[in-house]
Amino acid sequence: MANDTKELLLNHAIRLFNENGSAALNIRALANASGVSVGTVYNNFLNKEDIILSITELHWEKAIREFLKNANTSTFIGFLSELYQFLMENINDDIGNLMFKISPTDGNARMKMMEMQSKFIPIIKDVLVNDGSINEDFYSKCIDINDFIVFILDNLILNLRNKNESIDFFLSLVKDILVIGY
C-alpha cells in the first residue's frame, strides 16, 4: 500500500514538474494534485529535495536500462565513452537536469545520490572484468576494483556537471592506467 501511495505521488510530482517546472514541486501542491493530505506526502518524502531525488532516480534507472539495451561496444573504454555520450544527451532534458538542482550539502541528498551511483558499480565492473585488453594485475593487486569504479563515476559526474563535451583526456588516462599500469 505504501509503495502504491509513493508511486501515485511520484506520478503527480512528475506531472507537476512537466507542466510547471521545479518551482511547482512543493509539498502542498503535490498533496493537492494527488488528493492526499500534506501528512501523507511527508510520510513518503522528507522534503522537496527528496521528491526531486526520487524523480531523478526513476528517470536515471529507466535511462540506464535503455542504454544497456542499446550499448554496442565490447571494450571498457568504449563503454565509458558511449555511457558518457548517452548521459550527456539525457542530462539535457528537464528531468535529467534535476539532479543539478539538488544541494550538494544536503546529507540526505548526498546519501541518496551515492545509493544511485552504487547501482552502476556492478554494471561497470562486469564490463571492466570482461575486457581482455586490461592488465588484470591492476584490479587484483594494485587497487580495489570498486574504489576504481567509484573514482571513474565521480569523474564522469564531475565532467557532466561541468558540461564537458569530451572526456577523451580522462579516458586516455584510464586506459593508460588499466592497460599499462601505474
N, C-alpha and C positions, 0 to 999 in steps of 0.2 A: 504494500500500500504506500509506504513512504517513498519508494522508488517511483511509483506512478505519479505521486504528487510532485516530486522533483522534476520528473520528465515533463509534466504539464507546465510547471513553472519555467523550465528552460525553453520549451517551445514558445511560450509567450514572451520570454525575455528576448529570444532571437527575433521574433516578430516586431517587438517594440524597437529593438536596435535597428532592424532593417528599415522600418518605417520612419524613425525619428533620430537615429544616431545614438551614440553612447550617453548623451545628456538625458535621454528618455529612460535610461536604465536606473531606476531608483526603487527602493523597497515598496513604497506606497503605490506607485504606478504599476508595478508588477503585480501586487496584490489585487488591485482594481481590475487589471486586464485579465487576470486568472480567475477572478471570482472567489478569492480566498481572503482570509484575514491577514493583516500585517504579521501577526504572530506565526502564522503558517509559513510565510516566506522566511522569517528568521529561524524557524525550526529546520529549514533546509539550507540556508545560506547565512554566513556570518555578517556580510555586508555587500555593498555594490561590487567591490573588487572580487569577492568570492563568486558572484554571479558572472562577472566578466571572465574570471579564470575558468569557470565551468563551461561557458560558451566556447572559449578558446580551446579548451581540452577536447571537446566534442569535434570542433572544426578540424583540429590537427590530427586527431585519431582517424577521422574519415579521409583526410588528405593523404596521410601516410599509407593507409590501406590502398588508396588509389595509386600512389606512387609505386608501391611494392608490386602491384599487379602489372604495372607497365614498365618497370625498370628492365633494362636490357643490356647490362654490362656484367662482365664476369670478374673484372679487376676491382680491387678495393678503391684505388684512386679514381677510377672511372665511376664507381658507385657514389663516392663522395661528391664528385663533380656533378653528376646527374641529380643527386639529392639536393645540393645547394641551389642549382638552377630551378628545380621544382619548388623549393621553399621560397626562392626569390619571387617566382611567379605568383605563388599562393599568398605570400605575405602582403602583396599589394592590394588584395581585396579588403573590403571593410572589416570582415570578421578576422581575417588573418592579421590585420594591423592592430587589433585589440590588445594583443599581448604587450605592445609597447606603451599602452596606457596604464599598465599595472605598475604601481610604485615598487622600485627595487628595494626599498627599505621596509616594506611590509613583510614581516616574518612569515605570516600565513601564505602570502602570495609567493614568496621565495621557496617555501617548502613545497607548495603545490607545483610550481614550475620545475623543481627538482624531481618530483614524482613523475611529471610528464616526460622529462628528459630521460629518466631511468627506463622508461618503456622502450626507448630506442637502443639501449645498450645491447640487448641480445640480438637485435636485428643487425646492427653494425658489426658485432662480434662474429656473427655467423659468416658474413661476407669477408671479414678480415681473415679468419682462420681457414677459409676455403680458397684464398688467393695463393696459388702455388709460387708466385714470384717473391713472396715475403720471407725474409730471414726469420725462421721460427725461433731462433735464439733470442730475438728481440723480446717477444712476449712470453717466453718461457723462463728467461734468465735475467733480462735487463729491467723490466718494468711490469707492473701488474697490468694486464690487458684491459681490465675495466677502468683503471685510472687513466690509461692512454685514451680510451674511447671518450671518457668524460672530458679530457683535455681537447679532443677533436670537437666534440659537441659544443663546448664552451666557446671555442674559436669560430665555429660556424655561426653560432648565435651572435657573437660579437660582430662578425662580418655582416650579418643580416641587419643588426641594429644600425650599423654604420652605412648601410645601403651600398656596400661594395659590390660592383657588378661582377668582378672577377676575384677568384680565390686561387689563381694559378700559382702565385708565390707560396701561399700556405700549403697547397697540395704538393708542390715540389719539395718543400721541407719534409712533409710527412712521408713522401715517397723515399727520399734520401735516408731518413731515419729507419724506415721499415726494410728497405732493400739492402742498403749498405751497412746500416747500424750506426751507432754513435759511440 
